[in-house]
């Protein structure tokens, strides 16, 4: 393998949406960093069956503004 081309593999702490935490190894961030999850298996619609819209970066607002004149009712 080539030297110095692979990211650093270190231990981080992951905090789930319900506040529980665990340690894992990752290439994300720096050693000792904390990753806070916004969506995990306890809150993701694919596992819970409860669907809610998450407006990431204003995409939902942009869509609603673009298509507001189509006569669709908001729920």
GROMACS elastic network, one bead per residue, 0.5 to 0.9 nm:
[ bonds ]
;  ai    aj funct       b0    kb
    1     5     6  0.89104   500
    2     5     6  0.64644   500
    2     6     6  0.83677   500
    3     6     6  0.75222   500
    4     7     6  0.79762   500
    6     9     6  0.86699   500
    7    27     6  0.61256   500
    7    28     6  0.89286   500
    8    26     6  0.82541   500
    8    27     6  0.57677   500
    8    28     6  0.86469   500
    8    30     6  0.82170   500
    8    31     6  0.87326   500
    9    25     6  0.65272   500
    9    26     6  0.55036   500
    9    28     6  0.82034   500
    9    30     6  0.88843   500
    9    31     6  0.82866   500
   10    24     6  0.82695   500
   10    25     6  0.52620   500
   10    26     6  0.56339   500
   10    27     6  0.64395   500
   10    28     6  0.83872   500
   10    29     6  0.88790   500
   10    30     6  0.72577   500
   10    31     6  0.52964   500
   10    32     6  0.79001   500
   11    23     6  0.66541   500
   11    24     6  0.55478   500
   11    26     6  0.62225   500
   11    27     6  0.85431   500
   11    30     6  0.82882   500
   11    31     6  0.55987   500
   11    32     6  0.61185   500
   11    33     6  0.80700   500
   12    22     6  0.84892   500
   12    23     6  0.56857   500
   12    24     6  0.56591   500
   12    25     6  0.60765   500
   12    26     6  0.66869   500
   12    27     6  0.89498   500
   12    28     6  0.80493   500
   12    29     6  0.80141   500
   12    30     6  0.76131   500
   12    31     6  0.60107   500
   12    33     6  0.52454   500
   12    34     6  0.59141   500
   12    35     6  0.73967   500
   13    21     6  0.66424   500
   13    22     6  0.56421   500
   13    24     6  0.63892   500
   13    25     6  0.86096   500
   13    32     6  0.68493   500
   13    33     6  0.64131   500
   13    35     6  0.62000   500
   13    36     6  0.85570   500
   14    20     6  0.83132   500
   14    21     6  0.53986   500
   14    22     6  0.54233   500
   14    23     6  0.61557   500
   14    24     6  0.73569   500
   14    33     6  0.86913   500
   14    34     6  0.57861   500
   14    36     6  0.59894   500
   14    37     6  0.72899   500
   15    18     6  0.80413   500
   15    19     6  0.58884   500
   15    20     6  0.56442   500
   15    22     6  0.67384   500
   15    23     6  0.89486   500
   15    34     6  0.72321   500
   15    35     6  0.61596   500
   15    37     6  0.61746   500
   16    19     6  0.54068   500
   16    20     6  0.55056   500
   16    21     6  0.61815   500
   16    22     6  0.85616   500
   16    35     6  0.86205   500
   16    36     6  0.63004   500
   16    37     6  0.52314   500
   16    38     6  0.75518   500
   16    39     6  0.78986   500
   16    40     6  0.66933   500
   16    42     6  0.86366   500
   17    20     6  0.75002   500
   17    36     6  0.75949   500
   17    37     6  0.59744   500
   17    38     6  0.61368   500
   17    39     6  0.67376   500
   17    40     6  0.68189   500
   17    42     6  0.77041   500
   17    43     6  0.74217   500
   18    21     6  0.89604   500
   18    42     6  0.81932   500
   19    36     6  0.89633   500
   25    28     6  0.87796   500
   26    29     6  0.80800   500
   26    30     6  0.89956   500
   26    31     6  0.88386   500
   27    30     6  0.77711   500
   27    31     6  0.88967   500
   28    31     6  0.87349   500
   28    33     6  0.85335   500
   28    35     6  0.86342   500
   29    32     6  0.84764   500
   29    33     6  0.62204   500
   29    34     6  0.83783   500
   29    35     6  0.84694   500
   30    33     6  0.55870   500
   37    40     6  0.65071   500
   38    43     6  0.85174   500
   39    42     6  0.77954   500
   39    43     6  0.57310   500
   39    44     6  0.57638   500
   40    43     6  0.54350   500
   40    44     6  0.56326   500
   41    44     6  0.52295   500
   41    45     6  0.82079   500
   41    46     6  0.79182   500
   41    47     6  0.59718   500
   41    48     6  0.76042   500
   42    45     6  0.86539   500
   42    47     6  0.71139   500
   42    48     6  0.67314   500
   43    46     6  0.87469   500
   43    47     6  0.76007   500
   43    48     6  0.64855   500
   43    50     6  0.83384   500
   44    47     6  0.57906   500
   44    48     6  0.61283   500
   44    49     6  0.80656   500
   44    50     6  0.79270   500
   44    51     6  0.80828   500
   45    50     6  0.51547   500
   45    51     6  0.51348   500
   45    52     6  0.75032   500
   46    49     6  0.59905   500
   46    50     6  0.81206   500
   46    51     6  0.83339   500
   47    50     6  0.83440   500
   48    51     6  0.81172   500
   53    60     6  0.81483   500
   54    60     6  0.79514   500
   55    58     6  0.55500   500
   55    59     6  0.60483   500
   55    60     6  0.53084   500
   55    61     6  0.73846   500
   56    59     6  0.61177   500
   56    60     6  0.75355   500
   57    60     6  0.82407   500
   57    61     6  0.89836   500
   58    61     6  0.52587   500
   58    62     6  0.61069   500
   58    63     6  0.86472   500
   59    62     6  0.50206   500
   59    63     6  0.61407   500
   59    64     6  0.86382   500
   60    63     6  0.50766   500
   60    64     6  0.61613   500
   60    65     6  0.85869   500
   61    64     6  0.51008   500
   61    65     6  0.61093   500
   61    66     6  0.85862   500
   62    65     6  0.51858   500
   62    66     6  0.62030   500
   62    67     6  0.87457   500
   63    66     6  0.51647   500
   63    67     6  0.62262   500
   63    68     6  0.82354   500
   64    67     6  0.53160   500
   64    68     6  0.54424   500
   65    68     6  0.52935   500
   65    69     6  0.84790   500
   66    69     6  0.79858   500
   67    70     6  0.58619   500
   67    71     6  0.87076   500
   67    72     6  0.87726   500
   68    71     6  0.70796   500
   68    72     6  0.76268   500
   69    72     6  0.78853   500
